[in-house]
């Protein structure tokens, strides 16, 4: 599907889904034939994203429509983009296709710049069939498609260090000897099998089916019925979220794009994404100037994880120099993890056509229900400062299993437990009724000008399904401004009317369709990721309890996940708990969006387009920790950021994260494109866009992680708007297609798509919890003017049996040189780094497709055979240095080491192997950085 979306100028080719206009990819509205088809719970952007597969076969699609700024009020429920998939329908002719595609590790490149890529076991197959035609000619038609594909690919392309390799490319700092010894130790002493840490495979099978009937009742009434299915599953790497443990358990997107960590395979997990959807549509003409469109539908999804039941082994994270080194044990968020949701929908649009006006009145209703079991940390989370500390604690357990204290200080211990007697699965139900009404007038005051004005009013209503915590309800917390506030833990937001007025225009300047000027302004309202609301249902301190202790020896290691759970529970509020709350006045995301665009017909059949788009948050997303007390101190010296010596108003409350709104975020996008419509065998389109997106938080799926993972240099409850992880930056793109019959009756087509964009963005932060607010690894660095503002302590770097001690002066010199070579940091001297303001270097890639048709008929019937070759990242095939992305050497260049006698912070400089860091970026090696080839054959008929 991405192939069809990427020629949209406002599209951003992110690694985590389809983002448009710099907005969160979960805030799009996906529809099929106008009916809702979303990942409504919001653990991914679109259907299919959880397992990384297409939700609908491309052979079932007639058209894909993308609207970023439509001023038609019938189109709602998004602040990103509205994406509508139009499915094929049958006609009076039988038409269809049968196809097979395949690629394997012989069709994958092995060189990405200076790095070698090991494709391991890499296999992909895709077999499908599609057929449509008449059941009753001119009256009743059918269309159906079936597709089955399977993929086997490397679980990780990173590997452990032999001890003699330089860290870089796919080589991590993690020593193979450490992991081998640890794996043997766990098997011999606890009978726990870690699985391998490299060289293992992941599997992603999927099946898609779609069936559609179209029935012409008469000249005025048409009915359609569609059913589609997706069955899929995927193996997934352990989460990098810092909501449990310290996060960054493996290499990944910022803030974890380093080569610091490598986890064991049995800490990964597998997930389902199974979807069923049935929709009916009735189009009718009433009289000579009226029409009605009615859509009724039902969708259901199952996104549960696999192998979620006990026995569980505790999850253990081993740190090295303050950051994660390796992880073993049961994945932190997988115990009993189940998610099923469904929705009923109804939409009706009634239109009256007058001489110069088209009046539309409509309504939409969606009834949503989800059942989520999210039992994070139920297996126990142990975080150790070093591998030696873990061995010490584990050996002490073997000597004395009944001990009550650990001989070492754990960096963190966390444990979730069921707080309802007899309940083994803490079920979190969410019910939402989302209704909307709208009206608009499309007016043509003169033939070459169309004005569209309308108003949409949406009203979400939540059912209160959370367990109320009377103890928490009496607590006096602090809101974002520091004022005292109380929250009702069992109450979800009330009904808020959300008004979306819009006004748009389209002006044909000379009435000859040579120059079109279009644009408008209005409010767009989007459905939030419902997981943001569901967080509260599972985190009131009644359904589950939660223990978190930092720098503690009170929770010694035990392989028994129940070792530290309370002996009894009675359903009363837990003695210690974490809260996820929602501001009672919380409103669904809204923004004010305006755009202006010009489409100009040019010589040689070219069309030039220029467009500017601006969006301003009306109700953006924000999080605060209401249990964070007022600032108690500040650092001395040039870095005088606020500091907490005590970070909890109530010691029994780990945190109280409140979902609320803010209005300081904004985004803009400027786009230029030049297109030549298909003529004489040629089609071409090229474009350039530049976009900026700013917000106060990139919300995750867990409330606590959204707050603790937000990079800041000020009070974390009052962050300023900064770059979003979805901020597009610059992008150049284009596509060229040429088709010609070199052999009579057998056309050959060649297509090239190219794209250049930043490989992502991130923040320079400090390892450890520098400001003492309880969040680790989210404090933005201060960039010193010169070495006189640097305050280092001695730093002993050890790799295997080798070690080096770096003096403060050596580290200061290296840090000053690092800043000078970094284009961003050298401009920030004397100030703080900004969130997500470091954009990775541009990466340029091209894809090539060649297809050859054979024949025009088979057995006397109109049909043909097509052979196709696709090469992704063909640039890398031409030159192994091309098409290769870059990543951070580390985005945590400093480790907070404490405070000196003057109250100034002290640091240790990060190292790569035995050397101090010296450069910002390095070439990476993933599947996307090497060329991949696919062969396919297709039989097409049209009778």
N, C-alpha and C positions, 0 to 999 in steps of 0.2 A: 504493500500500500504506500510505503514511503516513496516509491518510484513515481507515484501519481501526485504526491503532495509537494515534492521538492522544487517544482517550478513556480510555486507560490512565493512571491518576494518576501512576505512577512514570516515565512517558515524558517525555523532554526533547526539545523540537523544535530540535535542533542543526542547523547548516548542513552537518555532515559525517557524518550518518548517524543511525541510531536508537540513542539512549542510554537506558538504563534504570537507575534507582536510583543514578545518578551514576557509573556504570562506563564504561570504555572501550567504544565501540560495537563493537569487534572481538571483544569477549569475550562476545557473545551466542552462542546456539546456534540456528541456523535449521534447521528441518526441514520436509519436505513429507510429509504423511501418516505422520509419525513417523520418516522416514529423513533422514539428514544431508544438508544442502544449504547449505554454508557457503562463505564466501570464506576458505578455510583458510590461505592464505599470509599474509593479513592486511594487504594494501595498501589495503583498504577494509573497511567494516563488514560489509556483506551482499552477496550476489550482485546484480549490477546497479549497485552503487554506483560502480564504476570509470568507467562511462560515463554514469551518472545516469539509468538506465532501470529500469523494473519487470522483475524476472526472470521473472515469471509473469503472464499476463493475469488481471485481476481477474474476468473472466467465467468463468475456469476454477476459481475458488475458491468453496467452499461456506461456509467458516468460517475465521476467523483466531483462534488461541488464543495468549494471552500469559501466561506464568507467571514471576513474579519470585521467589517464595519457595515453590516446591512441595516438600513433604517426602516425596514419592514418589521413591524412589531410582532408579527407572527413568529419571527425567529428570535428565540430567547434562550435562557438558561446557560449563558456562557459569558465570560469576560475575555477569553482567549479567541477561539474561533468556533464557528458552526461548521461541522463537516458532515455532509450528507452523501451517503452511498446510494446510488440509484441502481436497483437490480434489473437484470434483463427480464424480459417477458416473452412469451411465445407469440408467434405470428402465424399467418396462413401457410408459411413454408417451414419445413423441418430444417433446423440448423443445429449444429453442435460441434463438439470437439472431443478428441481423446488424446491425452498427452502424457509424456513421461520425461522427467528431468533428473539428472544425477550429477553429483560431484563427490570426490573423495580426496584423500590426502595426497594423491598423485597430481591433483589439480590445484595445489596450494603452494604458494611461494615459500621459500625458507630463509630469505635474506631481507632484513629491514634495516637499511643503513649499515652501521657497524655490527649490528646484532643478528644472531641466528635464531630463526623461529622454528620450533619443532612442532609440526602439526599433529603429532601423535596419531591417534585413530580418528580420522576425520572423514565422515561419510554423511551423505545427504541423498535422499530420494524423494520424489514427489510424483504421484500418479493421480490422474484425475479424469473425469468425464463430465461433459455438460451437454444437455439436449433440450431443445424447445420446439414447439410446433402446435398445430391445432388439434383439439379434441372434437369440436364442432366448428367447422369453418365459419369465419366471420363472427362467431359468438363466444366460444369457450377455448381458452389456450392454456398451455402448460409450459413451465420451464423448470428444469432441475439440474443441480450440479453436485458432484461428490468428489472429494479430494482427500487423499491420505498421504501424509509425509512423515518422515522420521529423520532425525539428525543425531549423529554421534560426534562429539567434539571434545577437545581438551577441557578438563575441569579448570585447570589453571595453566597458563603459559610461563609462569614464574617458577624459579627453582632455587633450592638452597645453595649456599656457598660451600664449595669444597674446602675452603680455607686458604686457597691460593688465588682465587679469582677476584678481579676488581668488581666492586659493586656497580651495577649499571645495566641498562637494557632489561633483560629478564632475570639477572642475577641479584638476589636479595642479600642483605647483610646476615641473614639467618644461617647459622652453620649447620651443615648436614650432620656433622658429628653430634651436635647438641640434640637434634631431633631424633636421630637414631637411638641415642642413649636414653632419651626420655621415653620413646615408644617402648623400648625393651623394659624399662623400669616399670611402666604402668601395666604392661602385660604380666610381668613376673610377680608383682606385688599386689595388684588389684584386679587382675584378670580383665583389664579394660584394653580393648583393641582400638588403637587410634586410627587405623587405616593409613594409607600413604600420604605424603605431603606434596608429592609432585608426580607427574606422569600418569594420572588417572583420568577417566573419561566421564563425561556427562551425556545423558540421553534426553532427547526432546521429541516425543511422538505426538502427532496431532491428527485429528480427523474432522473434516468440515462437510456439512451437508446443507443444501438449501433447496426448497421446493416452493413454487409459486403457481397460483391459478389466477387467471384473469377472465372475467365473465361480463360480456356486454349484454346486460338485461334488455336494453332497448337503446334508442338513440340518445336518451337522456340520463341513463343510469348505468354505471359501471362499478363492478365489485372486484376486489382483488383479495387474495388470501396468501400469506407468506409464512413459511416456517423455516427457521434455520437453527443449526446445531453446531456446537464446537466441543470436542473432547480433546483435552491436551494435558500434558504434565511436563515438568521440567525439573532437573537438578539445579540447585542454586547454591552459590558460595555463601558461607557464613556472613551474617549481617555485620556491617561496619558501624552500626548505630551506637552512639555513646549513651543511649537511654539506660543501658545496663553495662556494667564494666566500664572500661575507658574507651571502647570503640576502636576503630581502625585496626581490625584484626587481620587485615590482608591489604594488598594493594588495591586501590580503587580510585574513583573520582575524588577531587578535592572535597574535604580536607585530608583525605587519606592517600593521596597520590605520591607515595614514597615507596622505597624498597625496604622498609623496616621490618615488615611482618610476613609470616607465612604460616598458615593454619594446617591442621590435619584434616583429611578428607571426611572423617566421621563426625566432624563438627559442622559439615554442610547439611543441607536439607533438601527435600523435594516438595513440590507444590502442584496442585491441580488448578486448572481453569476450564471448567465445564459450563457451557452456556446453552440455554434453550430460549427461543423467542418465537412467538406466534403473533401475527398482526393482521388485522383486516382493515381494508380501506374502501369507503363508498364515496364515489364522486357522482354528483347529480346536477342536472340543469333544471332550473325552476322557472317556468315562463320563458320569456325571451331575453331577460336581462338579469337573471339571478343564478347563482350556483352555490353548491354546498359541498364541503369536503369533511368527511368524518373518519377518524382513525381510532381504532380500539385495539389495545395490545397487552401482551403479558410477556415479561422477561424474567428469567431466573438464572442465577450464577452460583457456582460452588467453587470457592477459592481456598479450600482447606489444604493444609499441609499433610504430607504422607508420613507414616511411621511416627506418630506423635504420642503414643501411649508408653507408660513405663515398661521396663525399668529404664531409669535415666541415670546418667553419670553426671556429677556436677560439672559446670563449665568453668574452666580455669584459664586465666589469662596471665601470661608471663611478660613482664616488662623488662626493658633494657634501656637505661638512660632515660627513663620516664615515659617511653612510648612502647606500644605493644610489640612483642617479639614473636610469640607464638601462642596459639590457642588450641586447647583440646577439650573434649567433653561434649555434652549435648548442647546443640545450638541454643543460644540464650532465649530466643523468642518462639521456639517451636513446641514446647510442652503443651499438649492438648489443643494446639492451634487449629481452630475451625472457623470458617467463614462461609455463610450461605445467605444470599439475599435475593429478593424478588420484588417486582413492582408491577402494578396495573396502571395503565395509562389510557386517557381519553382526550382527544383533541377534536374540536369542531370549528370550522371556518365558514362563515356565510358572507358572500360577496354580492353586492348590487352594482350593476354597471349602468352608469348614466352617461350622457353625451360627453362630459368633460371630467367626470369623477368616477372612481371605483371605490366604493365604500365597503370596508371589511370589518366584520364583528366576529370575535371568536373567544373561545375559552379552552383551557387545558387543565387537566387534573392528573396528578400522579400520586398513587398510594404506594409507599415504599416500606418494606420491612426487612430488617437484617437480624441474623442470629450469629453472634460472634463469641467465640471462646478464645480469650487471649490471656494466657496464664504465664506471663513473662517471669523468668527467674525462679520458677517453681522447683527447678533442680538445684538451685544454689549457685551463686556466682562468687568465685574467689579470684582476687587480683593480687598478684605478688610482685614485689619490686624487682625480683631477679629470679633466675632459675635456681640459684643456690638456696634462696629463701624457701621456694617450694619444696625442694628436696629435704631441707631441714624440718619443715612442718610435716611432710608426709612420713618421714622416718620416725618422727616423734609419735605420730598416730600409730604406726606399726608397733612401736614399743609400748604405747599406752592408749588404746582406743577410747578410753573413758575420760581422758583429760578434759579440762574445761578452759584451758588457756593455751595459746599458741606460743612457741618459743621465738617466733618472729612477729614483726608488725606487718599485717596485711595492708596493702594500699587501699583496698576496698572489699567489703563483703556486702552482698545483696541477696535477699530471699523473698519470694512471693509465696503466699500460702492461702488456701481457701479458708474463709472465715465463717462460713455457714455450716452448721453441723450436718453431716451426712452428705454434703454436696461435694462431689469430686470434680465437677466441671463448672467453673464460674461463668455462666452464660450471661451475655450482655445483649439483650434485645433492644432494637431501635425501631420506632415507628414514626413515619413522617407523612403528612398529607400536604402536598405542594400544589396549590391552585393558582390559576392566573386567568385574568380576563383582559381583553384588549380591543381597541377600535382604531381604525386609521382611514385616512382619505388619500387616495392617489389622484392628484389633480393635474390636468394638462391645460393650463390657461391659454397657451399657444401651442401649435403643433410640435415645436422643437424644444419645449421645456416641460419637464415632469417634476412636480413637487409631491413629496410624500411626507405626511405628518401623522403621528399617531401617539397613543398612550397605552402602555402596558402596566398592569398592576398585578404583582405576584404576592402571595401570602403563604408562607410556610407555617405549619403547625406541628409541634412535636408532642408526642405522648410521653408523660413522665414515667419512665421505666427504670430509673436509677434507684438504688437503695439509699435512703436518707441516713445521714450520719449526724445525730443530734449533738454529739460532742463537737464536731467540726462547725456545725451551724452556730454555736455560741462563741467561737473563736473570733477575735478581732484581728483581721489581716490588714495589709496595706495595699492600696491600689497603685497605679503607675505614678501618680503624683505624690504618693506617700501618705495620703489621707486614710484614716481608719475606715474599714469596710467589712461587712459581714456577707457571707454567701450561703445560699440554701443549696446544700450539696445534692439534694434529691430533685431539684427543679431544673428543667431545661428551659431555654428561652421561650417566651410567650410569642403570640402572633404579632409580627411586624409587617405592616403594609409596605411594599417596595415598589415605588413609582419609577417607571422608565419612559419618560417622554422622549420622542425622537423626531427629527426633521431632516429630510434628505432631498437632494435635487439632482437632476441629470439634464444638462443643457447641451443641445446640438447647436454649436455656435452659429453656423451658417445654414443649418437645415439640410446639409448634404452629407451628413455622417462622416465628415472629414475631421472635425475637431469636436471632441466630447469633453465637457467639463463636468465633473461629478464630485459629490461630497456630501457633507452633512455633519450634524452634531446630535448627541443624545446620550442617555443613560443606558448602560447595559448591566443587567443583573444575572449573576451566575449561581448555579447550585454549588455549595461547598463540597469538599471531600467529606462525606458523612462520617468518616473515621474521626474527624476532628470533634464531632459532637459525641460519637460513641465512646470516646476516651473517658468522658465523665461517668458513664454508666458503670464502667468497670473499675473506676478509681475514686470511690468515695470513702474507702476505709471500712466498708461493711461487707461487700461481696468478697473482697480479698484483703489480706493484710500484707504489709511490705516492710521489710527490715533493710536499712542501709546504714552501714557504719564505715567511716573512713579512718585510716591509720589506727587500726584496732588489733588487739591480740585476743579479743573475747570470743572469736569464732574460729577455732582451730579446724584444720581441714579434716573432712570425713568423706569417704566415698558414698555414704548414705545421704541421699538428697533430703531426707526428713530429719537429719540429725539436729538441726537447730530450729525446727518448727515448734510452735507452742504445743504443749502436751494436750491441751483441750481448747476448743473454741465454742462459743455459745451464741454467735450471731450478733452480739453487741459490737460496737466499734472496736476495731483492733487496737492493741496498745500502741503500736507504731504503724503508720500508714503513709502513703503518698496520695495526694489529691490532684485530680484533673477536674477543673471547674469551667463553667461557661458564664460569661457576663450575661446577666438577665436581659440586657438590652442588645445582645449580639445580633447583628444583621448579616444576611447572606452577602457575599462579595458583590460590590457594585463599583463601577467606574464611569467616568464621563469621558466619552470618546468622540473625537472629531477627526475628520480627514478631508483632504482636497486632492483631487487627481485630474490629470489631463491625458486623454488618449488622442494621439495625432496621427492621421494617415500621412505617410511619407512616400516619396518616389520608390520605385522598384518593388512595390507591394509590401513595404515595411510599415509597421505600426510602432510608434514610440509612445511610451507611457512613463509619466512621472507622478509620484504620489507621496504625500506626507501624512502621517498618522500620529496623533497624539492622544494619550490616555492619562487620566488623572484619577487616582483612587478616591472614591467617595466613602466606601466601607471596605478598607483593606483588612488584611489579617494581621493580628499581633498577639503576642504572648507575654505575660508577666509571671513572675514568681511572687505571689502574694505573701509568702512566708519569709521573704527576705527582709531583714531589718534595715533600718537606716544606716548609711555609711558611717563607719566608726573611725576611719583614719584615711590617710593618703600617703603615698610614697613621697620621699623627698628627692630633690634633684630635678633634672629636666623632665623625667617621666613621673608626673605627679598624679597619676590616675587614682581614683577612689579604691579603698581597700577595706575588706571586712575581716575582723578578727573573730567574729561570731556571725554565722550565716543563717541562723534559724530563729524566728520568733518563738516557735514551739518546737522543742527538741523531739517530740513524738511524731512530728510531721516532717517526712523527708523533704518534701517540697509541696507547694500548692500552686500548680500551674493553671493560669486562667486564660482561656481563649477570649479575645476581645477584638475590637476594631480600631483602626487608625486611618488617617486620610492623607499621609504625607508621601505615599508612593506615587510614582508616575513612570511613564515610558513613552518613547517616541521612535518612529521608524521612517527613514527616507529611502525611497526605492526608485530606481530607474531601470527600464527594460526596453529592449528592442526585439520585435518579433516579425518573422516572415511566415505568413500562413502557407500551408502546403500547396505547392504549385510546381508543375514540371518536375515532380519527384523530390522536391526539396522542402524541408521545414527547418527553421532555426529560431532559437530564442536565446538571448543573452541578457543578463541583468546584474545590477550591483545594488546592494542595500547596506545601510548602516543603521544600527539600532542601539538604544540604551534603555535599560529597565532598572528601576530602583524600588526597593521596598524596605521594610524594617525587619523582616524575617522570611526565610524560605522554609515554610512549614513542612515538617515531615509527617509521619503517620502516628507518632507517639508524642503526647504533649510535653513530657519532660525533655525528650530529645530535641524537640523544636526550640526549647528555651536554652538548654545547655549547649547545643551545637551552634548557637548564633554568635558569630565572632564580633566582639565588642572591645572598646577601649574606655567606655564610660559606664554609667550605671546600666546594668543589663535590663532593667525594667523600663528604660527610656532610650532605646537605641534610635539613632538618627537614620533616615533613609539612606541606603547604600546600594551598591550594585547587587542585583539579584543573580542567582546562579543561572537564571534563564536570560540574562542580558545578552543580546545577540552579537553585538560588535559588528565588525565588517564582514561582508560575504559577497563573493562573486560566483555566479553560476551560469550555466548555459546548456543547451542541448541542440544537436544538429542531427537531422535524419535525411538520408538519401535513399530513394528507392528507384530501381531501374530493371527492366527486363533485358539482361544480357543474353539470356536464352529465351526464345519466344515462348510465351505462356508460363514462364517460370521466373517471377520477379525476385530480385535480390534486394534486401534492405540492410543498411548499415546505420547504426545510431551511436552517437557518443554523448554522454552526459558528463559534465565537469563541474566541480564545486571547490571553492576555496573559502575556508572559514577558520576562525580560531578554534583550537582543539578543546576549549573550555576556559574556565576562570576559577580563581581560588583566592585564599587569604593567607598572608604570612602571620602565623600565630606562635605563641610561646607554649612549649610543653609544660605540663603541670598546671595546677590551679594558682596562677600568679596573684589574682586579686582576692582570693579567698571566698568567692561567692558560692562555692560548691560545685562549679562547673570546670572541668579540666580540659585544657587544650583549646580554649576558645578566646583567649586574650590576645588581641592584636599587638604586634610588636611596636615599640617606639623605635624610630630610625634616628640614631644619633647624628649630630652635625659632624663630629670628628671623634678621634680616639679619646679625647678628654672626657667625653660623655659616656664612655663605655666602662662597665664595671664587672669584670670577669673574675672568677675564682679558678684555682688550679683544676685541670681537667685530665683525668687519667682515662685514656682510651685503650680498651683491651679487645683484641680479636683473636680468639683461640688462645694460644699460649703467648702471643706477642702483645706488647703493650707500649704505649707512648704517653708521656706526661707533657701536656701543653701548659705553658705558663700563661697568666693573664695577659701579658704583653703580646705573646704570640697569637693568642686568640683575638685580641683587639686589632692587631694588624691584619689578620685574615678576615675578620668581620668588616673592616673598613674597605678592604679590597673587594669583598663580595658585594657590598653595597654599591661600589663604584661601577662594577660590571653589570649591575642589574638596572635596566632602563627605567623600571618603575621606582625602585627604592632610592636611587640617586636623586630623584625629583622630590622625594618625601623627607629628606633630611630635616631634622628639627621638628618632625610631626609624627603622627601615628599612621601606620598602614591602615588602609580602608578595607572593609569587607568585600571580598570577591572582586577586588579592583585589579588583580594581576591576571592578565589575559595571556594564555599560552600562545606560542607562535602559530602563525597560520599554517594550515596543512592543505595541500592541493592534491586532489585525486580526480581521476576520470574513470568512467565505466564504458565498456565497449560491448555492443550487441550486433551480431551478424546473423541474419536469417536467410534461408534459401527455400523458396517454394518449388515444389516439383509437380508439374501437371496441373490440368484444369478439371479433369474428370477421371473417375475411377469406376470401372464397370458401367460406363455410360452415364453416370450420375455426376452432377457438379460437385466436385470435391477435390481436395489437394492435400499433399503431404508437405510438411515444413520441418526443416532441420535448423536448429538454432544453437549458436554459441554465445555465451555471456562471459565476459571477463570483468570482474569487479576489481577496482584499483589497478587498471591496466597500466597506469603510470609506473607502478612498482615493477611490472614485468619489463618495461622498457629500460628502467634504470633502478637498481635496488636502493638507491638513495632517495628516490622520489616516492611521494605518497605516504611518507612515514611521519607520524605525529610525534610531538614532544610532550613530556610531562615534567613536573617538578622533580628536581633532585631531592628536595624536601621542602615542604611548606611550613616546617617547624624548625627554623634555623637556630633558635635559642631554647635552652632549657632553664627554667626558673630554678635557681639554686638557693634562694632565701633572701634575707634582708641584712644589710651590714649595720654597723653601729650608728650610722647617720640616718638610717631609715630608707636608704636607697636600695633598689632591687639588684641582685647579683645573678649572673648567668654562667652557663657553660655553652660553648659554641658546638653546633652539631658537627658530626664527622661522617665520612663515607669510608668505610674500612678504617685504616689507621691514619687517614688524612683528614684534615679539617675541610669543610665545604669550601668550594672555590667558584662554582658556577651555578646558575639558577635552574637551567633546563637540561634535559638529556633526551635523546631519541629513545622511544619505547618500542616494544615489540608485542603486538597483539594480533589477533586475526585480521582486524581492519587495516593493519599496516603492511600487509603482504597481498599479493595478487591472489585471486581465487577464480577458478574457471568452472563453468557449468555447461553441460551438454544436454540438449533436449530435442525431442521429436514430437511432432503434433500432427494429428490427422483431423482435417476440418471438412465438414459437409454442409451443403446448402441445397436442399431438394425442394 
